[in-house]
Amino acid sequence: MLTPYPLVKRFLQEQIDAASDSPRLVVLNATFPNAARVEATTMEAVLTAQTTKATQVATTYHLVLDLAENAYRIEAASAMLP
């Protein structure tokens, strides 16, 4: 099982504690920089999965590449990724 560097938990907690109006996301399945679609979840979900040693994390967002804007559009999702 892969385990992130110990400072990752601290970094995630600091990011969560910093007030923000936009969701703080972590991409779960990035394979290359310009993927047409990637799955993401919140930093809170990643931290919870790490601290509880969960085998899955909820995929709460899809990021879909908008070529006209050269940016990703955020869409809600509901799935589980191992």
N, CA, C and O atoms as a MOPAC input file, in Angstrom:
PM7 MOZYME 1SCF
protein

 N      0.83800 1    -1.18200 1     0.00000 1
 C      0.00000 1     0.00000 1     0.00000 1
 C      0.88400 1     1.24600 1     0.00000 1
 O      1.86700 1     1.32000 1     0.73700 1
 N      0.53100 1     2.20500 1    -0.81700 1
 C      1.28600 1     3.44900 1    -0.88900 1
 C      0.92500 1     4.35500 1     0.26600 1
 O     -0.24600 1     4.47900 1     0.62600 1
 N      1.91700 1     4.98200 1     0.84100 1
 C      1.70200 1     5.91600 1     1.94100 1
 C      2.38800 1     7.22800 1     1.58800 1
 O      3.57200 1     7.22400 1     1.25200 1
 N      1.67100 1     8.35500 1     1.65600 1
 C      2.30600 1     9.63200 1     1.31800 1
 C      3.31200 1    10.06100 1     2.37600 1
 O      3.28400 1     9.59500 1     3.51500 1
 N      4.17600 1    10.93600 1     1.98000 1
 C      5.14800 1    11.51800 1     2.89000 1
 C      4.40200 1    12.08400 1     4.09800 1
 O      3.34600 1    12.69200 1     3.92000 1
 N      4.90800 1    11.90900 1     5.31100 1
 C      4.17600 1    12.32600 1     6.52700 1
 C      3.71700 1    13.78000 1     6.54800 1
 O      2.70100 1    14.09200 1     7.17000 1
 N      4.43300 1    14.66200 1     5.89200 1
 C      4.03000 1    16.06500 1     5.90400 1
 C      2.78100 1    16.33300 1     5.08000 1
 O      2.20700 1    17.41800 1     5.17300 1
 N      2.35000 1    15.37200 1     4.27700 1
 C      1.15400 1    15.55400 1     3.46600 1
 C     -0.06000 1    15.79600 1     4.35900 1
 O     -0.86500 1    16.68100 1     4.06900 1
 N     -0.20600 1    15.03800 1     5.42600 1
 C     -1.34300 1    15.22800 1     6.33200 1
 C     -1.33500 1    16.63900 1     6.91800 1
 O     -2.37400 1    17.29400 1     7.00000 1
 N     -0.17200 1    17.09000 1     7.31500 1
 C     -0.07000 1    18.43100 1     7.88800 1
 C     -0.40100 1    19.49600 1     6.85200 1
 O     -1.11100 1    20.45700 1     7.14700 1
 N      0.11500 1    19.32500 1     5.63900 1
 C     -0.18000 1    20.26800 1     4.55800 1
 C     -1.68100 1    20.32000 1     4.28500 1
 O     -2.26000 1    21.40100 1     4.17700 1
 N     -2.31000 1    19.14700 1     4.17300 1
 C     -3.75000 1    19.11100 1     3.91800 1
 C     -4.52400 1    19.81700 1     5.02200 1
 O     -5.44200 1    20.58600 1     4.73900 1
 N     -4.16400 1    19.56500 1     6.27500 1
 C     -4.85800 1    20.20500 1     7.39300 1
 C     -4.69000 1    21.71200 1     7.34300 1
 O     -5.64600 1    22.44400 1     7.59700 1
 N     -3.50600 1    22.18700 1     7.02500 1
 C     -3.27600 1    23.63500 1     6.92900 1
 C     -4.11500 1    24.24800 1     5.81200 1
 O     -4.65000 1    25.34500 1     5.96700 1
 N     -4.22900 1    23.54900 1     4.70000 1
 C     -5.03700 1    24.04600 1     3.58000 1
 C     -6.52100 1    24.07000 1     3.93900 1
 O     -7.23700 1    25.00400 1     3.57600 1
 N     -6.97300 1    23.05800 1     4.64100 1
 C     -8.36600 1    22.98600 1     5.07000 1
 C     -8.67100 1    24.10900 1     6.05500 1
 O     -9.72900 1    24.73500 1     5.98300 1
 N     -7.74300 1    24.36300 1     6.97500 1
 C     -7.93600 1    25.39600 1     7.99600 1
 C     -7.95800 1    26.80200 1     7.40100 1
 O     -8.58600 1    27.70000 1     7.96100 1
 N     -7.28300 1    26.99900 1     6.27800 1
 C     -7.27600 1    28.31000 1     5.62400 1
 C     -8.64200 1    28.52900 1     4.97800 1
 O     -9.04900 1    27.75000 1     4.11700 1
 N     -9.33300 1    29.55300 1     5.37200 1
 C    -10.67300 1    29.82000 1     4.83700 1
 C    -10.60900 1    30.09200 1     3.34000 1
 O     -9.72700 1    30.80200 1     2.85600 1
 N    -11.56000 1    29.51200 1     2.62400 1
 C    -11.61400 1    29.70600 1     1.17600 1
 C    -13.04300 1    29.49900 1     0.69300 1
 O    -13.76700 1    28.64900 1     1.21100 1
 N    -13.43800 1    30.28300 1    -0.30200 1
 C    -14.77700 1    30.14100 1    -0.87200 1
 C    -14.83300 1    29.04200 1    -1.93100 1
 O    -15.90600 1    28.51700 1    -2.22600 1
 N    -13.70100 1    28.70100 1    -2.49200 1
 C    -13.68000 1    27.67900 1    -3.52800 1
 C    -13.26200 1    26.33200 1    -2.93600 1
 O    -12.54500 1    26.28700 1    -1.93700 1
 N    -13.70900 1    25.23700 1    -3.55400 1
 C    -13.32900 1    23.92600 1    -3.01600 1
 C    -11.82900 1    23.67800 1    -3.18800 1
 O    -11.24300 1    24.04100 1    -4.20800 1
 N    -11.23600 1    23.07500 1    -2.20800 1
 C     -9.82300 1    22.68800 1    -2.26900 1
 C     -9.79700 1    21.24500 1    -2.74700 1
 O    -10.20400 1    20.33800 1    -2.02100 1
 N     -9.31700 1    21.02900 1    -3.97000 1
 C     -9.40700 1    19.71000 1    -4.58900 1
 C     -8.05400 1    19.04200 1    -4.75300 1
 O     -7.01500 1    19.69600 1    -4.83400 1
 N     -8.10200 1    17.71700 1    -4.79900 1
 C     -6.93700 1    16.88100 1    -5.08000 1
 C     -7.32500 1    15.98500 1    -6.25100 1
 O     -8.33700 1    15.28700 1    -6.19500 1
 N     -6.51900 1    16.00600 1    -7.31500 1
 C     -6.77100 1    15.14100 1    -8.46600 1
 C     -6.29600 1    13.74200 1    -8.11300 1
 O     -5.19100 1    13.56100 1    -7.60300 1
 N     -7.14000 1    12.75300 1    -8.39000 1
 C     -6.85900 1    11.37800 1    -7.97600 1
 C     -6.21300 1    10.52300 1    -9.05500 1
 O     -5.48200 1     9.58700 1    -8.73100 1
 N     -6.45800 1    10.81200 1   -10.30700 1
 C     -5.99400 1     9.91100 1   -11.35800 1
 C     -5.31200 1    10.62500 1   -12.51400 1
 O     -5.51500 1    10.25100 1   -13.67000 1
 N     -4.52500 1    11.62000 1   -12.23600 1
 C     -3.82400 1    12.33700 1   -13.30800 1
 C     -2.76900 1    11.43800 1   -13.93300 1
 O     -1.92100 1    10.87800 1   -13.23800 1
 N     -2.83100 1    11.30600 1   -15.24700 1
 C     -1.83100 1    10.49600 1   -15.94500 1
 C     -0.94500 1    11.34300 1   -16.84300 1
 O      0.18600 1    10.95900 1   -17.13800 1
 N     -1.44800 1    12.49400 1   -17.28100 1
 C     -0.64100 1    13.43500 1   -18.04400 1
 C     -1.25500 1    14.82600 1   -17.91200 1
 O     -2.42300 1    14.93800 1   -17.54200 1
 N     -0.50500 1    15.88600 1   -18.20300 1
 C     -0.94400 1    17.25700 1   -17.89400 1
 C     -2.22700 1    17.72400 1   -18.57600 1
 O     -2.95600 1    18.53900 1   -18.01000 1
 N     -2.51600 1    17.23600 1   -19.75900 1
 C     -3.69100 1    17.72600 1   -20.48000 1
 C     -4.76400 1    16.65600 1   -20.64500 1
 O     -5.37100 1    16.54500 1   -21.71100 1
 N     -4.99700 1    15.88500 1   -19.62200 1
 C     -6.03200 1    14.85000 1   -19.67900 1
 C     -7.38700 1    15.50400 1   -19.93400 1
 O     -7.68400 1    16.56000 1   -19.37500 1
 N     -8.19800 1    14.88700 1   -20.76400 1
 C     -9.51000 1    15.45000 1   -21.10000 1
 C    -10.43900 1    15.44400 1   -19.89200 1
 O    -11.30600 1    16.30900 1   -19.76600 1
 N    -10.25800 1    14.47300 1   -19.00700 1
 C    -11.10700 1    14.37600 1   -17.81700 1
 C    -10.32200 1    13.68000 1   -16.71400 1
 O     -9.66700 1    12.66400 1   -16.94900 1
 N    -10.39500 1    14.23100 1   -15.52300 1
 C     -9.76500 1    13.61200 1   -14.36200 1
 C    -10.75600 1    13.61700 1   -13.20600 1
 O    -11.69000 1    14.41800 1   -13.16700 1
 N    -10.53000 1    12.70900 1   -12.27100 1
 C    -11.37900 1    12.60200 1   -11.08900 1
 C    -10.70200 1    13.34400 1    -9.94200 1
 O     -9.47700 1    13.32700 1    -9.81700 1
 N    -11.49900 1    13.98700 1    -9.11500 1
 C    -10.95900 1    14.74600 1    -7.99400 1
 C    -11.86500 1    14.59300 1    -6.77700 1
 O    -13.01400 1    14.16300 1    -6.87100 1
 N    -11.30400 1    14.95800 1    -5.64600 1
 C    -12.06500 1    14.96700 1    -4.39600 1
 C    -11.54700 1    16.11900 1    -3.54700 1
 O    -10.57800 1    16.78700 1    -3.90800 1
 N    -12.19300 1    16.33800 1    -2.43600 1
 C    -11.78600 1    17.44300 1    -1.56700 1
 C    -10.57600 1    17.04200 1    -0.71700 1
 O    -10.31800 1    15.86000 1    -0.49000 1
 N     -9.86400 1    18.03400 1    -0.26900 1
 C     -8.73700 1    17.77600 1     0.62700 1
 C     -9.22000 1    17.13700 1     1.91900 1
 O     -8.51400 1    16.31800 1     2.50700 1
 N    -10.41800 1    17.50400 1     2.36700 1
 C    -10.98200 1    16.91500 1     3.57800 1
 C    -11.15900 1    15.40600 1     3.41500 1
 O    -10.84300 1    14.63800 1     4.32300 1
 N    -11.66800 1    14.98400 1     2.24600 1
 C    -11.89000 1    13.55800 1     2.00200 1
 C    -10.56500 1    12.79900 1     1.95600 1
 O    -10.47700 1    11.67600 1     2.45200 1
 N     -9.54100 1    13.40300 1     1.36800 1
 C     -8.22500 1    12.75200 1     1.30500 1
 C     -7.64100 1    12.62200 1     2.70900 1
 O     -7.11800 1    11.56700 1     3.06900 1
 N     -7.72900 1    13.68200 1     3.49400 1
 C     -7.20200 1    13.63600 1     4.86000 1
 C     -7.94600 1    12.59300 1     5.69700 1
 O     -7.32200 1    11.83500 1     6.44100 1
 N     -9.25400 1    12.55200 1     5.58100 1
 C    -10.03200 1    11.55200 1     6.31000 1
 C     -9.63500 1    10.14500 1     5.89100 1
 O     -9.46800 1     9.27100 1     6.74200 1
 N     -9.48400 1     9.91600 1     4.59800 1
 C     -9.07600 1     8.59600 1     4.10500 1
 C     -7.69900 1     8.21400 1     4.63800 1
 O     -7.46500 1     7.05600 1     4.98500 1
 N     -6.79900 1     9.17400 1     4.70300 1
 C     -5.45600 1     8.90100 1     5.22300 1
 C     -5.48200 1     8.57600 1     6.71300 1
 O     -4.84000 1     7.62200 1     7.15300 1
 N     -6.20600 1     9.35200 1     7.47400 1
 C     -6.20200 1     9.14900 1     8.92500 1
 C     -6.96500 1     7.89500 1     9.34300 1
 O     -6.65600 1     7.29800 1    10.37400 1
 N     -7.96000 1     7.49100 1     8.55100 1
 C     -8.71200 1     6.28300 1     8.88000 1
 C     -8.18300 1     5.05300 1     8.15000 1
 O     -8.71600 1     3.95300 1     8.29800 1
 N     -7.12400 1     5.25300 1     7.35800 1
 C     -6.52800 1     4.17000 1     6.56200 1
 C     -7.56300 1     3.49000 1     5.66500 1
 O     -7.58100 1     2.26800 1     5.52200 1
 N     -8.42000 1     4.31300 1     5.06800 1
 C     -9.45900 1     3.81000 1     4.16800 1
 C     -8.82800 1     3.25400 1     2.89200 1
 O     -7.76700 1     3.70800 1     2.46400 1
 N     -9.48000 1     2.28600 1     2.30100 1
 C     -9.00200 1     1.70200 1     1.05200 1
 C     -9.59200 1     2.39800 1    -0.15800 1
 O     -9.16300 1     2.15600 1    -1.28600 1
 N    -10.58300 1     3.27000 1     0.06900 1
 C    -11.21200 1     4.02000 1    -1.00400 1
 C    -11.42300 1     5.45700 1    -0.55300 1
 O    -11.45900 1     5.76500 1     0.63800 1
 N    -11.56100 1     6.31700 1    -1.54200 1
 C    -11.89400 1     7.71000 1    -1.26700 1
 C    -12.99800 1     8.12000 1    -2.23600 1
 O    -12.98500 1     7.72900 1    -3.40300 1
 N    -13.93800 1     8.89800 1    -1.75200 1
 C    -15.05200 1     9.32400 1    -2.59500 1
 C    -14.56900 1    10.27300 1    -3.68100 1
 O    -13.82900 1    11.22000 1    -3.41400 1
 N    -14.99300 1    10.00900 1    -4.89400 1
 C    -14.72500 1    10.91200 1    -6.01500 1
 C    -15.88700 1    11.88700 1    -6.06900 1
 O    -16.99100 1    11.51400 1    -6.46800 1
 N    -15.65700 1    13.11100 1    -5.67800 1
 C    -16.75700 1    14.06300 1    -5.58200 1
 C    -16.83600 1    15.02700 1    -6.76500 1
 O    -17.83900 1    15.72000 1    -6.93500 1
 N    -15.79000 1    15.07100 1    -7.57500 1
 C    -15.77200 1    15.98200 1    -8.71900 1
 C    -15.12100 1    15.33000 1    -9.92600 1
 O    -14.23900 1    14.48100 1    -9.79800 1
 N    -15.58500 1    15.75200 1   -11.11600 1
 C    -14.90900 1    15.46900 1   -12.37400 1
 C    -14.35700 1    16.81000 1   -12.84100 1
 O    -15.04800 1    17.82700 1   -12.77100 1
 N    -13.13700 1    16.81600 1   -13.30900 1
 C    -12.58400 1    18.01500 1   -13.93800 1
 C    -12.50000 1    17.72100 1   -15.42600 1
 O    -11.79800 1    16.80200 1   -15.84800 1
 N    -13.22600 1    18.51100 1   -16.22300 1
 C    -13.31600 1    18.29000 1   -17.66100 1
 C    -12.60500 1    19.43700 1   -18.36500 1
 O    -12.91200 1    20.60600 1   -18.13300 1
 N    -11.65100 1    19.09300 1   -19.22800 1
 C    -10.86100 1    20.10800 1   -19.92500 1
 C    -11.72500 1    20.83900 1   -20.94200 1
 O    -12.34500 1    20.22200 1   -21.80900 1
 N    -11.75600 1    22.15600 1   -20.82500 1
 C    -12.44800 1    23.02400 1   -21.78000 1
 C    -11.37300 1    23.64200 1   -22.65500 1
 O    -10.66900 1    24.56000 1   -22.23500 1
 N    -11.25000 1    23.13100 1   -23.87900 1
 C    -10.17000 1    23.58000 1   -24.77000 1
 C    -10.29900 1    25.05000 1   -25.13900 1
 O     -9.28600 1    25.73300 1   -25.29500 1
 N    -11.51800 1    25.55200 1   -25.28000 1
 C    -11.71700 1    26.95900 1   -25.63200 1
 C    -11.19800 1    27.88800 1   -24.53800 1
 O    -10.63300 1    28.94200 1   -24.82700 1
 N    -11.39000 1    27.49500 1   -23.29400 1
 C    -10.94500 1    28.30800 1   -22.15800 1
 C     -9.54800 1    27.93700 1   -21.69100 1
 O     -8.93700 1    28.67100 1   -20.91400 1
 N     -9.03400 1    26.79800 1   -22.16000 1
 C     -7.74400 1    26.27100 1   -21.72900 1
 C     -7.70000 1    26.13400 1   -20.20200 1
 O     -6.73100 1    26.50700 1   -19.54200 1
 N     -8.81100 1    25.57500 1   -19.67300 1
 C     -8.95300 1    25.38900 1   -18.23300 1
 C     -9.89000 1    24.21300 1   -17.98800 1
 O    -10.58200 1    23.75200 1   -18.89600 1
 N     -9.90000 1    23.73900 1   -16.75800 1
 C    -10.79400 1    22.64400 1   -16.39500 1
 C    -12.09500 1    23.18300 1   -15.82300 1
 O    -12.10000 1    24.13300 1   -15.04000 1
 N    -13.19500 1    22.56200 1   -16.22600 1
 C    -14.51200 1    22.86000 1   -15.69000 1
 C    -14.79700 1    21.83400 1   -14.59200 1
 O    -14.54900 1    20.64300 1   -14.78300 1
 N    -15.30400 1    22.27300 1   -13.46700 1
 C    -15.58700 1    21.38000 1   -12.33500 1
 C    -17.03100 1    20.91300 1   -12.42100 1
 O    -17.95300 1    21.71900 1   -12.54700 1
 N    -17.21800 1    19.58100 1   -12.35100 1
 C    -18.55000 1    18.99300 1   -12.34500 1
 C    -18.68100 1    18.09700 1   -11.12000 1
 O    -17.72000 1    17.43500 1   -10.72900 1
 N    -19.86100 1    18.07100 1   -10.51700 1
 C    -20.11900 1    17.19500 1    -9.37700 1
 C    -20.14500 1    15.74200 1    -9.85200 1
 O    -20.51300 1    15.46200 1   -10.99200 1
 N    -19.75300 1    14.82600 1    -8.97400 1
 C    -19.74400 1    13.39700 1    -9.29600 1
 C    -20.09500 1    12.61000 1    -8.05600 1
 O    -20.09900 1    13.14400 1    -6.94600 1
 N    -20.39100 1    11.34200 1    -8.24900 1
 C    -20.54500 1    10.45700 1    -7.09700 1
 C    -20.09000 1     9.05600 1    -7.50300 1
 O    -20.80500 1     8.32700 1    -8.19000 1
 N    -18.90600 1     8.70500 1    -7.06900 1
 C    -18.31900 1     7.39300 1    -7.35500 1
 C    -17.25500 1     7.12000 1    -6.31900 1
 O    -16.88500 1     8.00900 1    -5.55300 1
 N    -16.76100 1     5.89700 1    -6.28900 1
 C    -15.67600 1     5.54300 1    -5.37900 1
 C    -14.50600 1     5.04400 1    -6.20700 1
 O    -14.68700 1     4.26900 1    -7.14600 1
 N    -13.32000 1     5.48400 1    -5.86200 1
 C    -12.10600 1     4.97900 1    -6.49900 1
 C    -11.27400 1     4.26500 1    -5.46400 1
 O    -11.11600 1     4.75700 1    -4.34600 1
 N    -10.73500 1     3.10100 1    -5.81900 1
 C     -9.87500 1     2.39000 1    -4.85400 1
 C     -8.55500 1     3.11100 1    -4.68400 1
 O     -7.70200 1     2.66600 1    -3.91600 1

